Amino acid sequence: MSTPQGPAANGAFDLTDPALLDDPHGGFARMRERAPMVRGTVPGAGTPVWLVTRYDDVKMVLGDTRFVNDPAHVPGRGVENIREQVIRARGIPPEYARYVLDGILDADGEDHIRLRRLVSRAFTARRVAELRPRVAEIAEDLLDRLPAAAEDGVADLMEHFAYPLPITVICELVGIPEEDRPRWREWGAALFAPDPAGFGAVLRDMVGHIEELIVRRRAAPGDDLLTGLVHVHDEDGDRLGDAELVTMVLTLVLAGHETTAHLIGNGTAALLAHPGQLALLRREPELMPRAVHELMRWCGPVHLTRTRYAAEDVEIGGMTVRRGEAVVAVLAGANRDPRVFDDPDRLDITREPDGRREDHVGFGHGLHYCLGAALARQEGEVALAALLRRFPHLALAVPPGDLPRQPLPGMWRLARLPLRL
């Protein structure tokens, strides 16, 4: 593999550097050992950011209210919104920018709490546990059909299992009709494509579709999250505004299937590339919950958090982030920090949290900890257990290093996962 050469001429690491995309864990490790923070450039943005890679520092940034998601909350000065820069670079029309800037993921303080409360009951541990039989049913149905999708005994797990499982689950939960779900798969693929061409048109279509669903739910309420959100909006617009309602649905459906699909894909590929770990999991299936945590630490699909801004001067590892400066936490760097994890580059499904239930930061940390983490973990457990049980001779159809990936900064996403059944 090629090796990241270090900072560019302007002193900042380029997150689109092909060498870093090829070996992100190696690159982030070099950043982590160079300094507590390093300068980096975000694709589509002209303003540099601080990249924080060490475990304790990442948790501090994610859990400290002195860092805000909305730069408008930085007191006393106008701070350039880096996400606005990226959105402009991706060709999103201004009238649609609010649907990706003003949602639960970008809110702070009371606004964030207000929005989170509206949907949190759908993702409690009890509600997720109640969903488990349905998740298992969907998984078994998809696996029934997987051999028919194979050519010469090889099937693409991403297309025929890893994606359909979580998108079916989240669409049923939110209230997206079955006939509309293939469009969400296409839209999601377009939104995460390296080429931004057409991004604006895709977002326009998604917003229009959600607005149509809202009208339909008013006319014919259902037993789903969308019906509940429409009711809240219509009864009390102060609790949920027009754009917030659309943005909430957009966020829940996209976040509710994209990341989980790649947790399943990355996790399957990792286990098949580590036959000792795979054999152990087959012998001791009770290790599955711990294995999913370890896979999320070792090959989680999200490497970088959203940009945060210092609301005041803050010290990180002896260095100072000035008020208004942008910070990006590198989850992948923190999850392999040798200061916290023994032999961090080794996949070990017997690894136990150090006195805590979850010690990796694959789902984030603090107030913005992933709302759907429990559901994602459950889907990962059910999917991997069913897959390994149904196909005892499952194997990669290509060497691990030849698995095609999407070259996206800050993510680890397989384009396809060809498996020999």
C-alpha positions as CSV (number, residue, x, y, z in Angstrom):
1,M,0.0,0.0,0.0
2,S,1.1,3.6,-0.5
3,T,1.9,5.7,2.5
4,P,0.5,9.1,3.3
5,Q,3.2,11.6,2.8
6,G,2.1,14.0,5.5
7,P,0.9,17.5,5.4
8,A,0.5,19.4,2.1
9,A,2.5,22.4,1.3
10,N,0.1,24.6,3.3
11,G,0.7,22.5,6.4
12,A,-2.7,20.8,6.4
13,F,-3.5,17.1,5.8
14,D,-5.7,16.6,2.7
15,L,-8.5,14.2,3.6
16,T,-8.9,13.4,-0.1
17,D,-5.3,12.3,-0.5
18,P,-5.5,8.9,-2.3
19,A,-2.8,7.5,0.0
20,L,-4.9,8.4,3.1
21,L,-8.0,7.0,1.4
22,D,-6.1,3.8,0.7
23,D,-4.8,3.3,4.2
24,P,-6.9,5.6,6.6
25,H,-5.9,3.7,9.8
26,G,-2.2,4.0,9.0
27,G,-2.6,7.7,8.1
28,F,-4.7,8.5,11.2
29,A,-2.1,6.7,13.3
30,R,0.6,8.9,12.0
31,M,-1.5,12.0,12.7
32,R,-2.2,10.7,16.2
33,E,1.4,10.3,17.1
34,R,2.5,13.5,15.4
35,A,0.5,15.8,17.7
36,P,-2.7,16.0,19.7
37,M,-4.2,18.0,16.9
38,V,-3.2,18.5,13.2
39,R,-4.5,20.8,10.5
40,G,-6.7,19.3,7.8
41,T,-8.7,20.3,4.8
42,V,-12.3,19.2,4.3
43,P,-13.4,18.4,0.7
44,G,-15.3,21.3,-0.7
45,A,-14.3,23.7,2.1
46,G,-11.7,26.5,2.0
47,T,-11.4,26.9,5.7
48,P,-9.0,24.5,7.4
49,V,-10.0,22.4,10.5
50,W,-8.3,20.9,13.4
51,L,-8.2,17.1,13.3
52,V,-8.4,15.5,16.8
53,T,-7.3,11.8,16.7
54,R,-6.5,10.7,20.3
55,Y,-9.2,8.9,22.3
56,D,-9.4,11.1,25.3
57,D,-9.3,14.2,23.2
58,V,-12.0,12.9,20.9
59,K,-14.3,12.1,23.8
60,M,-13.7,15.6,25.2
61,V,-14.6,17.3,22.0
62,L,-17.7,15.3,21.6
63,G,-18.8,15.6,25.2
64,D,-17.9,19.2,26.0
65,T,-20.6,21.9,25.5
66,R,-17.9,24.4,24.7
67,F,-17.9,22.9,21.2
68,V,-21.1,23.6,19.2
69,N,-22.4,22.2,15.9
70,D,-23.9,25.5,14.7
71,P,-21.2,28.2,14.2
72,A,-24.0,30.8,14.7
73,H,-23.8,29.8,18.4
74,V,-20.2,31.0,18.7
75,P,-20.5,34.3,20.6
76,G,-19.2,37.6,19.5
77,R,-18.1,36.9,15.9
78,G,-19.3,35.7,12.5
79,V,-17.9,32.2,11.9
80,E,-17.9,30.7,8.4
81,N,-20.1,27.6,8.3
82,I,-17.9,24.9,6.7
83,R,-20.9,22.7,6.0
84,E,-22.4,25.6,4.0
85,Q,-19.2,25.7,2.0
86,V,-19.4,22.0,1.3
87,I,-23.1,22.3,0.3
88,R,-22.4,25.1,-2.2
89,A,-19.5,23.0,-3.6
90,R,-21.9,20.1,-4.1
91,G,-24.3,22.2,-6.1
92,I,-27.2,22.2,-3.7
93,P,-29.7,25.1,-4.4
94,P,-30.0,27.5,-1.5
95,E,-33.7,26.8,-1.0
96,Y,-32.8,23.2,-0.2
97,A,-29.7,23.9,1.9
98,R,-31.9,24.2,5.1
99,Y,-32.9,20.5,4.8
100,V,-29.3,19.4,5.4
101,L,-28.2,22.3,7.7
102,D,-31.1,22.7,10.2
103,G,-31.8,19.2,11.5
104,I,-31.2,17.3,14.7
105,L,-27.5,16.5,13.7
106,D,-26.7,20.2,13.5
107,A,-28.7,21.5,16.5
108,D,-27.3,22.5,19.8
109,G,-28.6,22.9,23.3
110,E,-32.3,23.1,23.9
111,D,-33.1,22.8,20.1
112,H,-31.2,19.5,20.0
113,I,-32.9,18.2,23.1
114,R,-36.4,19.3,21.7
115,L,-35.8,17.4,18.4
116,R,-34.3,14.4,20.0
117,R,-37.2,13.9,22.5
118,L,-39.6,13.8,19.6
119,V,-38.2,10.6,18.2
120,S,-36.2,9.0,21.1
121,R,-39.0,6.8,22.3
122,A,-38.9,4.9,19.0
123,F,-35.3,3.9,19.7
124,T,-35.4,3.0,23.4
125,A,-33.9,-0.4,24.5
126,R,-37.4,-1.8,25.1
127,R,-38.7,-0.7,21.7
128,V,-35.6,-2.0,19.9
129,A,-36.0,-5.4,21.7
130,E,-39.6,-5.6,20.5
131,L,-38.4,-5.1,16.9
132,R,-35.9,-8.0,17.1
133,P,-38.3,-10.7,15.8
134,R,-39.2,-8.6,12.9
135,V,-35.5,-7.9,12.1
136,A,-34.8,-11.6,12.2
137,E,-37.8,-12.3,9.9
138,I,-36.5,-9.8,7.4
139,A,-33.0,-11.3,7.6
140,E,-34.2,-14.9,7.0
141,D,-36.3,-13.8,4.1
142,L,-33.4,-12.1,2.4
143,L,-31.1,-15.1,3.0
144,D,-33.7,-17.4,1.5
145,R,-33.4,-15.4,-1.7
146,L,-29.7,-14.9,-1.6
147,P,-28.7,-18.1,-3.5
148,A,-30.9,-17.2,-6.4
149,A,-29.1,-13.9,-6.7
150,A,-25.7,-15.6,-7.0
151,E,-23.9,-16.1,-10.3
152,D,-21.6,-19.1,-10.3
153,G,-22.1,-19.4,-6.6
154,V,-21.0,-15.8,-5.9
155,A,-23.5,-13.1,-4.6
156,D,-23.0,-9.5,-3.7
157,L,-23.9,-9.2,0.0
158,M,-24.2,-5.4,-0.1
159,E,-26.9,-5.4,-2.8
160,H,-28.8,-8.4,-1.7
161,F,-28.5,-8.4,2.1
162,A,-26.5,-5.7,3.8
163,Y,-28.6,-2.8,2.3
164,P,-32.1,-4.3,2.1
165,L,-32.1,-5.4,5.7
166,P,-31.6,-2.0,7.4
167,I,-33.6,0.0,4.9
168,T,-36.6,-2.3,5.3
169,V,-36.4,-2.0,9.1
170,I,-36.1,1.8,9.2
171,C,-38.7,2.4,6.5
172,E,-41.2,0.2,8.4
173,L,-40.4,2.1,11.6
174,V,-40.7,5.6,10.0
175,G,-43.5,4.7,7.7
176,I,-42.0,4.7,4.1
177,P,-44.3,2.5,1.9
178,E,-42.7,-0.6,0.5
179,E,-43.1,0.5,-3.1
180,D,-41.0,3.7,-2.4
181,R,-38.0,2.0,-0.7
182,P,-36.0,1.2,-3.9
183,R,-35.9,5.0,-4.6
184,W,-34.4,5.6,-1.1
185,R,-31.7,3.1,-1.9
186,E,-30.9,4.9,-5.2
187,W,-31.0,8.3,-3.5
188,G,-28.7,7.2,-0.7
189,A,-26.2,5.8,-3.2
190,A,-26.3,9.1,-5.1
191,L,-25.8,11.2,-2.0
192,F,-22.7,9.3,-1.0
193,A,-21.2,9.1,-4.5
194,P,-17.8,10.8,-4.9
195,D,-19.1,12.9,-7.9
196,P,-21.4,15.6,-6.6
197,A,-23.1,16.0,-10.0
198,G,-26.8,15.6,-9.5
199,F,-26.7,16.0,-5.7
200,G,-29.0,19.0,-5.8
201,A,-31.6,17.2,-8.0
202,V,-31.5,14.1,-5.7
203,L,-32.1,16.2,-2.6
204,R,-35.0,18.0,-4.4
205,D,-36.6,14.7,-5.2
206,M,-36.2,13.4,-1.7
207,V,-37.8,16.5,-0.1
208,G,-40.6,16.4,-2.6
209,H,-41.3,12.7,-1.8
210,I,-41.3,13.4,2.0
211,E,-43.7,16.3,1.5
212,E,-46.0,13.9,-0.5
213,L,-45.8,11.3,2.3
214,I,-46.8,14.0,4.9
215,V,-49.9,14.8,2.9
216,R,-50.8,11.1,2.7
217,R,-50.2,10.6,6.4
218,R,-52.6,13.4,7.2
219,A,-55.3,11.8,5.1
220,A,-54.6,8.3,6.3
221,P,-52.6,8.1,9.6
222,G,-50.7,4.9,10.3
223,D,-48.9,3.2,13.2
224,D,-45.5,4.7,12.5
225,L,-43.1,7.4,13.5
226,L,-44.0,9.7,10.6
227,T,-47.7,9.8,11.7
228,G,-46.5,10.8,15.1
229,L,-44.3,13.6,13.8
230,V,-47.0,14.9,11.6
231,H,-49.4,15.0,14.6
232,V,-46.8,16.9,16.7
233,H,-46.2,19.4,13.8
234,D,-49.9,20.0,13.3
235,E,-50.8,20.3,17.0
236,D,-47.8,22.4,18.0
237,G,-45.6,24.0,15.3
238,D,-43.3,25.4,18.0
239,R,-42.2,21.9,18.8
240,L,-41.5,20.9,15.1
241,G,-41.4,23.3,12.2
242,D,-42.1,22.7,8.5
243,A,-38.5,22.2,7.5
244,E,-37.6,20.4,10.7
245,L,-40.3,17.8,10.0
246,V,-39.0,17.0,6.5
247,T,-35.4,17.1,7.7
248,M,-36.1,14.7,10.5
249,V,-37.6,12.1,8.2
250,L,-34.7,12.6,5.7
251,T,-32.1,12.2,8.5
252,L,-33.8,9.1,10.1
253,V,-34.1,7.1,6.9
254,L,-30.6,7.9,5.6
255,A,-28.8,7.5,8.9
256,G,-31.0,4.6,9.8
257,H,-29.8,2.4,6.9
258,E,-26.6,3.7,5.3
259,T,-24.3,3.2,8.3
260,T,-25.9,-0.1,9.4
261,A,-25.5,-1.5,5.9
262,H,-21.8,-0.8,5.9
263,L,-21.4,-2.1,9.5
264,I,-22.8,-5.4,8.2
265,G,-20.7,-5.3,5.1
266,N,-17.4,-4.3,6.8
267,G,-18.1,-6.7,9.6
268,T,-18.7,-9.7,7.3
269,A,-15.5,-8.9,5.3
270,A,-13.5,-8.5,8.5
271,L,-14.6,-11.9,9.9
272,L,-14.0,-13.7,6.7
273,A,-10.5,-12.2,6.5
274,H,-9.8,-13.4,10.0
275,P,-10.6,-17.1,10.0
276,G,-9.5,-17.6,13.6
277,Q,-12.0,-15.0,14.8
278,L,-14.7,-16.4,12.6
279,A,-14.1,-19.9,13.9
280,L,-14.3,-18.7,17.4
281,L,-17.6,-16.9,16.8
282,R,-19.0,-20.0,15.2
283,R,-18.0,-22.1,18.2
284,E,-19.3,-19.5,20.7
285,P,-22.2,-17.6,19.2
286,E,-22.9,-16.0,22.5
287,L,-19.9,-13.7,21.7
288,M,-21.9,-12.0,19.0
289,P,-22.8,-8.8,21.0
290,R,-19.2,-8.3,22.0
291,A,-18.1,-9.1,18.4
292,V,-20.3,-6.4,16.9
293,H,-18.8,-3.9,19.3
294,E,-15.3,-5.0,18.3
295,L,-16.2,-4.7,14.6
296,M,-17.6,-1.3,15.2
297,R,-14.3,-0.3,16.8
298,W,-12.0,-2.0,14.3
299,C,-13.8,-1.4,11.0
300,G,-16.7,1.0,11.7
301,P,-17.9,2.8,8.6
302,V,-17.8,6.4,9.9
303,H,-14.3,7.7,10.5
304,L,-15.0,11.4,11.0
305,T,-17.6,13.4,12.9
306,R,-19.4,16.5,11.7
307,T,-17.5,19.7,12.2
308,R,-17.8,21.4,15.6
309,Y,-16.8,24.9,16.5
310,A,-15.1,26.2,19.7
311,A,-17.4,28.6,21.4
312,E,-14.4,29.9,23.5
313,D,-10.7,29.1,23.6
314,V,-10.3,25.5,24.6
315,E,-7.1,23.6,25.3
316,I,-6.7,20.1,23.8
317,G,-3.6,18.1,24.7
318,G,-1.6,21.2,25.5
319,M,-2.6,23.0,22.3
320,T,-5.3,25.7,22.0
321,V,-8.3,25.8,19.8
322,R,-9.3,29.5,19.4
323,R,-12.8,30.6,19.6
324,G,-14.6,30.1,16.3
325,E,-12.1,27.5,15.0
326,A,-13.4,24.3,13.5
327,V,-12.6,20.8,14.9
328,V,-13.3,17.4,13.4
329,A,-13.0,14.4,15.7
330,V,-11.4,11.3,14.0
331,L,-13.3,8.3,15.4
332,A,-11.1,5.9,13.6
333,G,-8.0,7.3,15.2
334,A,-9.6,7.2,18.7
335,N,-10.7,3.6,18.2
336,R,-7.2,2.4,17.5
337,D,-5.4,4.6,20.1
338,P,-2.8,2.4,21.9
339,R,-3.1,4.6,24.9
340,V,-6.5,3.0,25.5
341,F,-6.7,-0.3,23.5
342,D,-4.1,-3.1,23.8
343,D,-2.7,-4.1,20.4
344,P,-5.4,-1.9,18.8
345,D,-4.8,-3.0,15.2
346,R,-5.7,-6.6,16.1
347,L,-9.3,-7.7,15.6
348,D,-10.3,-9.5,18.8
349,I,-13.9,-10.4,19.4
350,T,-13.2,-11.4,23.0
351,R,-12.1,-7.9,23.8
352,E,-13.9,-6.6,26.9
353,P,-14.7,-3.0,27.7
354,D,-12.6,-1.6,30.5
355,G,-15.2,-1.5,33.2
356,R,-17.7,0.1,30.8
357,R,-20.4,-1.3,28.6
358,E,-19.0,0.4,25.4
359,D,-15.6,1.9,25.2
360,H,-15.2,2.5,21.5
361,V,-16.5,5.8,20.0
362,G,-17.9,4.3,16.8
363,F,-21.3,5.6,17.6
364,G,-20.0,8.9,18.9
365,H,-20.2,10.2,22.4
366,G,-22.0,12.8,24.4
367,L,-25.3,14.5,23.7
368,H,-25.0,13.6,20.0
369,Y,-24.4,9.9,20.6
370,C,-26.1,8.0,17.8
371,L,-29.8,7.9,18.4
372,G,-30.1,4.6,16.6
373,A,-27.1,2.9,18.1
374,A,-29.0,0.1,19.9
375,L,-31.0,-0.6,16.7
376,A,-27.8,-0.7,14.6
377,R,-26.1,-3.1,17.0
378,Q,-29.1,-5.3,17.1
379,E,-29.3,-5.4,13.3
380,G,-25.6,-6.2,13.1
381,E,-26.0,-9.1,15.6
382,V,-29.1,-10.6,13.9
383,A,-27.6,-10.2,10.4
384,L,-24.2,-11.7,11.1
385,A,-25.7,-14.6,13.2
386,A,-28.2,-15.5,10.5
387,L,-25.6,-15.2,7.7
388,L,-23.0,-17.4,9.4
389,R,-25.6,-20.0,10.4
390,R,-27.2,-20.3,7.0
391,F,-23.9,-20.4,5.0
392,P,-21.3,-22.4,7.0
393,H,-18.9,-22.4,4.1
394,L,-19.2,-18.7,3.3
395,A,-16.0,-17.2,1.9
396,L,-14.7,-14.0,0.2
397,A,-14.8,-14.4,-3.6
398,V,-11.7,-12.1,-3.9
399,P,-8.7,-11.4,-1.7
400,P,-9.5,-8.9,1.1
401,G,-7.3,-6.3,-0.4
402,D,-9.2,-6.5,-3.7
403,L,-12.6,-5.7,-2.3
404,P,-13.9,-2.6,-4.1
405,R,-14.4,0.4,-1.9
406,Q,-16.0,3.8,-2.4
407,P,-13.2,6.4,-2.2
408,L,-15.0,8.7,0.3
409,P,-13.0,10.8,2.8
410,G,-14.0,10.0,6.4
411,M,-15.8,6.7,5.5
412,W,-15.0,3.0,5.0
413,R,-17.7,1.7,2.6
414,L,-17.5,-1.3,0.3
415,A,-18.9,-0.8,-3.1
416,R,-19.6,-4.5,-3.4
417,L,-19.0,-7.5,-1.2
418,P,-18.7,-10.6,-3.5
419,L,-19.1,-13.8,-1.4
420,R,-18.9,-17.4,-2.4
421,L,-21.9,-19.1,-0.7
